[in-house]
Amino acid sequence: MRFLYQVIWTNVLSLILFTSSYYKFDIKRHMGTNSLYPIFTDKQPEINSPHNCKLEKLLLLARHGTRYPEDGDIDNFEELDKVFHDVPGRKKYKWENKFSLSQNALLYFRGQKEHFLLGKRSFKKYHKFWKKILPYDPNIIEFRSTKVSSSYSIGLLDGHGILGKGDTQPIFIYTTSLSKDYELAIHRSCPLWKNTIDKNNQILEKQVSEFTSTNLTEIANHISKKYNVKNLLPIHTDYIYKACAFDIIFFNEYNSWCKLLRKNDILTLEYFSDMRNYYRFAYGNDLNKRLACRLVTKFVNDVDKYLNGTSTLKADLFFAHSETISFLYTFLGLYKDSKPLTANLTLDEVLDRKYKSSEICPFAANVYFEVYSCNENLSEGKEKSILIQAVVNEIPIIIPGCDGKYCEWGKFKELLGDNLNCDYEEICQFNKY
């Protein structure tokens, strides 16, 4: 049965990719969380606020920009280097590890520019908002970050400081140790998550085992036979997929590691990556649905404090990781598929899934929350209405449960329910581990 399923998956997928005239395949848009952010410009029109509404507060959560592979990936590339050591064509196609451990997770120059441009676009899009609260004041604009680099502030405040040729503005950045950062380093600060989902995730192991024995084995067999590669294991195909991603990012190279993969292999490995992330950082475990509660609670409390006059903070700008973004999506119910992502999904279900990291969580992925006060149709003595809009990767989306893109503030808080003001220590069972 597994063999039959694999044959059907491979043949139908190949038919779609190679004979369908409407299907445009861009390999660099299918590299999972190692995909490049699609916008790379400083051009941005100014926002059109809702009628009779004013942008009062802006919140941002952004993933770090493009960076070098992490040490685990570099170790895997070293393993590939050994497997391909005696393969014909190795030197011609550069089937070798191109990265050193000294570069582990360092921000690449494109990553520096991605956040710089994101900041530039923010200033242009929210021009009226930023002009009213500059010059920079840390009591009005708050920057927070985990152990990641960001050039967002340089782009946002470009020309509004006094330092250097570009009139750069230095900023104050709040940070917390990773093990105690319950808002931005969620997966590293929750003992229950680390000891169950990360280390002993039996549900994920079952799905990985089944998918490996069918799909990854088929890909490995194809590569071994076509390129005369000995000792190639099914899991090595995932390493090749990631090596392909970094070849594209750093060298614009499609004829090295990427050459080993067919188009249907790319889509299969993309799904494999998403399936694992689904169980580690998203809907595949009920714990993941609650872990962004401290982050969202801070957002909500900061908005309420500003609205009731007890805070001057108008912009919360946070910089973290793909995992943080995924936990936030899961908390809000975004990109939730009707069925769990499993190893035996049909081809149509795989292609139509909502949880696709290449699109929702590439390098420099970001989520803005725009909070508006509105004066329309107010009766005497009635308070201003407050609206919130979520913008994912610079595209407005509808928050699940809301009636439209602009959601009533009270309705939004009602949807969050008991997850607001959560007991994070209890959820993560600090005393147990």
C-alpha positions in Angstrom: 0.0 0.0 0.0 2.8 2.4 0.9 4.5 1.6 -2.4 1.3 2.2 -4.4 0.8 5.5 -2.5 4.3 6.6 -3.4 3.9 5.7 -7.1 0.6 7.7 -7.3 2.1 10.7 -5.5 5.2 10.8 -7.8 3.5 10.2 -11.1 0.6 12.6 -10.6 2.9 15.3 -9.2 5.2 14.9 -12.1 2.3 15.2 -14.5 1.2 18.4 -12.9 4.6 20.0 -12.9 5.8 19.0 -16.3 2.7 19.1 -18.5 0.5 21.9 -16.9 0.9 25.1 -18.8 -0.5 27.2 -16.0 1.8 26.0 -13.3 4.8 28.3 -12.8 7.5 26.7 -10.7 10.0 29.0 -9.0 12.3 26.8 -6.9 13.5 29.6 -4.6 9.9 30.1 -3.4 9.8 26.5 -2.2 12.6 26.4 0.3 10.5 26.4 3.5 11.8 28.6 6.3 15.0 29.1 4.2 13.0 30.9 1.5 14.0 34.4 0.5 11.6 37.2 1.5 9.8 38.2 -1.7 10.0 42.0 -1.2 13.4 43.6 -1.7 12.8 47.3 -2.3 12.3 50.5 -0.4 9.3 51.6 -2.5 6.1 51.7 -0.6 2.9 53.8 -0.9 1.5 55.4 2.2 -1.3 53.5 3.9 -5.0 54.4 3.4 -6.5 54.3 6.9 -10.1 53.4 7.4 -12.6 56.3 7.0 -12.5 58.7 9.9 -9.9 56.6 11.7 -6.4 57.4 12.9 -3.5 54.9 13.4 -2.9 55.1 17.2 -0.5 52.3 17.9 1.7 49.9 15.8 3.0 46.5 16.9 5.5 44.4 15.0 6.9 40.9 15.3 9.6 40.2 12.7 11.8 37.2 12.1 15.6 37.8 11.5 16.7 38.3 8.0 18.6 35.9 5.8 21.5 34.4 7.6 24.2 31.6 7.3 23.2 28.1 8.1 23.2 27.0 11.7 25.7 24.6 13.1 23.4 21.6 12.8 22.9 22.2 9.1 26.6 22.7 8.6 27.3 19.4 10.3 24.8 17.8 7.9 26.5 19.4 4.9 29.8 18.0 6.1 28.2 14.5 6.2 27.0 15.1 2.6 30.6 16.1 1.7 31.8 12.7 2.8 29.0 10.8 1.0 29.7 12.6 -2.3 33.5 12.5 -1.9 34.0 9.9 -4.7 30.9 10.6 -6.8 31.6 11.3 -10.5 31.1 15.0 -11.2 31.7 16.1 -7.6 34.1 18.9 -8.6 32.1 20.0 -11.6 28.9 20.4 -9.7 30.5 21.5 -6.4 28.9 18.8 -4.3 30.7 19.9 -1.2 30.2 21.8 2.0 30.6 25.5 1.4 30.2 26.8 4.9 32.3 26.7 8.1 31.1 26.5 11.7 32.7 29.9 12.4 29.8 31.4 10.2 27.1 29.6 12.3 23.9 31.6 11.9 25.6 34.9 11.2 23.5 37.5 9.4 24.2 37.6 5.7 24.4 40.9 3.9 21.0 40.3 2.2 19.6 39.7 5.7 21.0 43.1 6.8 19.4 44.8 3.9 16.0 43.0 4.2 15.3 44.5 7.6 16.8 47.9 6.5 14.3 47.9 3.6 11.5 46.7 5.8 12.2 49.7 8.1 12.3 52.1 5.1 9.0 50.7 3.8 7.5 51.1 7.3 8.4 54.7 7.5 6.8 55.4 4.0 3.7 53.3 4.7 3.0 54.7 8.1 4.5 58.1 7.3 2.0 60.3 9.2 2.2 58.0 12.3 6.1 58.1 12.4 6.4 61.8 11.7 4.3 62.6 14.7 6.3 60.6 17.2 9.9 61.4 16.0 12.5 62.2 17.1 13.1 58.8 18.6 12.3 58.3 22.3 12.6 54.8 23.9 9.5 55.6 26.0 7.5 56.0 22.8 9.2 53.5 20.5 10.3 50.2 22.1 12.7 47.8 20.4 13.0 44.3 21.8 15.1 41.4 20.4 16.3 38.0 21.2 19.8 36.9 20.2 19.4 38.2 16.6 20.6 41.1 14.6 18.3 43.6 13.0 18.9 46.7 10.8 15.2 47.7 10.9 15.9 50.8 13.1 18.5 52.0 10.7 16.0 52.0 7.8 13.1 53.3 9.9 15.1 56.2 11.4 17.4 56.8 8.4 18.1 60.5 8.3 16.6 61.3 11.7 19.8 61.1 13.8 23.0 63.0 13.9 25.7 60.3 13.4 27.7 59.6 10.3 27.0 60.5 6.7 23.5 59.0 6.9 22.5 60.8 10.1 22.1 57.5 11.9 20.1 57.3 15.1 21.3 54.9 17.9 18.5 53.1 19.8 18.0 51.3 23.0 17.2 47.5 22.6 15.5 45.5 25.4 16.7 41.9 25.6 16.3 39.0 28.0 18.3 35.8 28.4 16.9 33.1 26.1 15.9 30.7 28.9 13.8 33.5 30.5 12.3 35.2 27.5 8.8 33.9 27.7 7.6 36.2 24.9 10.1 36.0 22.1 12.2 32.8 22.8 9.2 30.7 23.5 10.6 27.3 22.5 13.8 27.9 24.6 12.1 29.1 27.7 9.4 26.4 28.2 10.5 23.3 30.1 7.5 21.3 29.1 8.0 22.0 25.4 11.7 21.2 25.5 11.1 17.9 27.4 8.1 16.6 25.4 7.7 18.2 21.9 11.4 18.8 21.3 12.9 15.7 22.8 10.2 13.0 22.9 7.7 13.8 20.2 6.4 10.3 19.4 3.7 11.6 17.1 6.2 13.4 15.0 8.6 10.5 15.0 5.8 8.3 13.6 5.0 10.7 10.8 8.7 11.2 9.9 9.3 7.4 9.9 6.4 6.8 7.6 7.3 9.6 5.2 10.9 8.6 5.2 10.2 5.0 4.3 8.1 6.1 1.3 8.9 9.5 -0.2 12.4 10.2 1.0 13.5 6.6 0.1 12.2 7.1 -3.4 14.1 10.3 -3.8 17.3 8.8 -2.4 17.0 5.8 -4.7 16.6 8.0 -7.7 19.6 10.2 -6.9 21.7 7.1 -6.1 20.9 5.4 -9.4 21.2 8.5 -11.6 24.4 10.0 -10.1 26.0 6.7 -8.9 26.0 7.8 -5.2 26.7 5.1 -2.7 25.7 5.1 0.9 23.0 7.8 0.4 20.4 7.6 3.1 16.8 8.8 2.8 17.4 11.5 5.4 20.3 12.8 3.2 17.7 14.1 0.7 16.6 16.6 3.4 20.2 17.7 3.8 20.5 18.2 0.0 17.3 20.2 0.0 18.7 22.6 2.6 22.1 22.8 0.8 20.2 23.7 -2.3 18.4 26.5 -0.4 21.7 28.0 0.7 23.3 27.6 -2.7 20.5 29.8 -4.0 20.8 32.4 -1.2 24.5 32.8 -1.2 25.7 31.9 -4.7 22.5 32.2 -6.9 23.5 28.6 -7.8 20.9 26.2 -9.2 23.2 23.7 -10.8 25.0 22.3 -7.7 23.0 20.6 -4.9 19.7 21.7 -6.5 20.6 19.8 -9.7 20.1 16.5 -7.8 16.4 17.3 -7.1 13.5 17.1 -9.5 10.7 19.5 -9.2 8.4 17.0 -7.5 11.3 16.2 -5.1 11.4 19.9 -4.1 7.7 19.9 -3.3 7.9 16.6 -1.4 10.8 17.9 0.7 9.1 21.2 1.3 6.1 19.3 2.7 8.4 17.1 4.8 9.9 20.3 6.3 6.5 21.8 7.0 5.2 18.6 8.5 8.0 18.5 11.1 7.5 22.2 11.9 3.7 21.6 12.2 4.3 19.2 15.0 7.1 21.1 16.7 5.9 24.7 16.5 2.2 24.7 15.3 -1.1 22.8 15.4 0.4 19.3 15.7 0.5 19.6 19.5 -2.1 21.3 21.7 0.6 22.9 23.9 1.8 25.0 20.9 -1.6 26.6 20.7 -1.1 28.4 24.0 2.6 29.2 24.0 2.3 32.7 22.5 0.0 33.8 25.3 2.6 35.9 27.0 3.6 37.7 23.8 0.0 38.5 22.8 -0.9 39.4 26.4 1.9 42.0 26.3 0.6 43.4 23.0 -2.9 43.7 24.4 -1.9 45.2 27.7 0.4 47.7 26.0 -2.5 48.8 23.7 -4.9 49.1 26.7 -2.4 51.1 28.7 -1.9 53.5 25.9 -5.6 53.8 25.2 -6.4 54.6 28.9 -3.5 57.1 29.2 -1.2 55.1 31.5 1.5 54.6 28.9 3.2 56.7 26.2 4.3 53.7 24.2 3.1 54.0 20.6 5.2 51.4 18.8 6.3 47.9 20.0 8.9 46.5 17.6 10.0 43.0 18.3 12.6 40.8 16.5 12.8 37.1 17.0 12.7 33.7 15.1 10.6 31.7 12.7 9.5 29.6 15.7 8.1 32.7 17.4 6.2 33.6 14.3 4.8 30.1 14.0 3.7 30.1 17.6 1.9 33.4 17.1 0.1 32.1 14.0 -1.0 29.1 15.9 -2.2 31.1 18.9 -4.4 33.3 16.6 -5.6 30.3 14.5 -4.0 31.5 11.3 -3.1 29.1 8.4 -4.9 26.2 10.2 -5.7 23.3 7.9 -8.9 21.3 8.2 -6.9 18.1 8.6 -3.6 17.5 10.4 -0.4 17.4 8.3 0.4 13.7 8.2 2.5 11.4 6.0 -0.4 10.0 4.2 -2.2 13.1 3.0 -3.4 13.0 -0.6 -1.6 15.0 -3.2 -4.4 17.6 -3.5 -4.3 18.1 0.3 -0.6 18.6 0.3 -0.6 21.1 -2.5 -3.6 23.0 -1.1 -2.4 23.2 2.5 -2.5 26.5 4.3 0.5 25.9 6.6 3.3 26.5 4.0 6.4 28.0 5.6 7.8 29.1 2.2 5.0 31.6 2.0 4.1 32.4 5.6 7.5 32.2 7.4 10.5 32.9 5.0 13.5 34.8 6.2 12.4 38.3 7.4 8.8 37.2 7.8 6.8 39.8 9.8 3.5 40.5 11.4 2.2 44.0 12.0 -0.8 44.9 14.2 -2.3 48.3 13.4 -4.6 49.8 16.1 -6.9 52.6 15.0 -9.2 54.9 16.8 -12.3 55.9 14.8 -14.8 58.8 15.2 -17.5 57.8 12.7 -21.1 57.8 13.9 -20.4 58.6 17.5 -23.3 59.5 19.7 -22.8 62.1 22.5 -20.8 60.6 25.3 -19.9 57.5 23.4 -16.2 56.5 23.3 -14.2 56.2 20.1 -14.4 52.8 18.5 -11.1 50.9 18.4 -10.1 48.7 15.4 -7.2 46.3 14.9 -5.9 45.0 11.6 -3.3 42.2 11.2 -0.8 42.4 8.3 1.3 39.3 7.5 4.3 39.8 5.3 2.8 43.2 4.4 -0.5 41.8 3.2 -3.6 42.5 5.4 -5.4 39.3 6.6 -8.6 38.5 8.5 -8.0 37.3 12.0 -10.1 34.1 12.5 -13.4 35.0 14.3 -13.4 38.6 13.1 -16.0 39.9 10.6 -13.4 41.5 8.4 -9.9 42.8 8.1 -10.6 45.6 10.6 -11.7 43.9 13.8 -13.3 45.6 16.8 -10.8 45.7 19.7 -13.3 44.3 22.1 -14.2 41.5 19.7 -10.5 40.7 19.3 -9.9 40.4 23.0 -13.1 38.3 23.4 -11.7 35.8 20.8 -8.5 35.5 22.8 -10.5 34.6 25.9 -8.7 32.8 28.8 -5.4 32.8 26.9 -4.9 36.4 27.9 -3.0 37.0 31.1 -2.1 33.3 31.2 0.0 31.6 33.8 3.0 30.8 31.6 4.9 29.0 34.4 1.9 26.7 35.0 1.5 26.0 31.3 5.1 25.1 30.9 5.2 23.2 34.2 8.4 24.9 35.5 8.3 23.1 38.8 8.1 19.6 37.1 11.4 19.8 35.2 
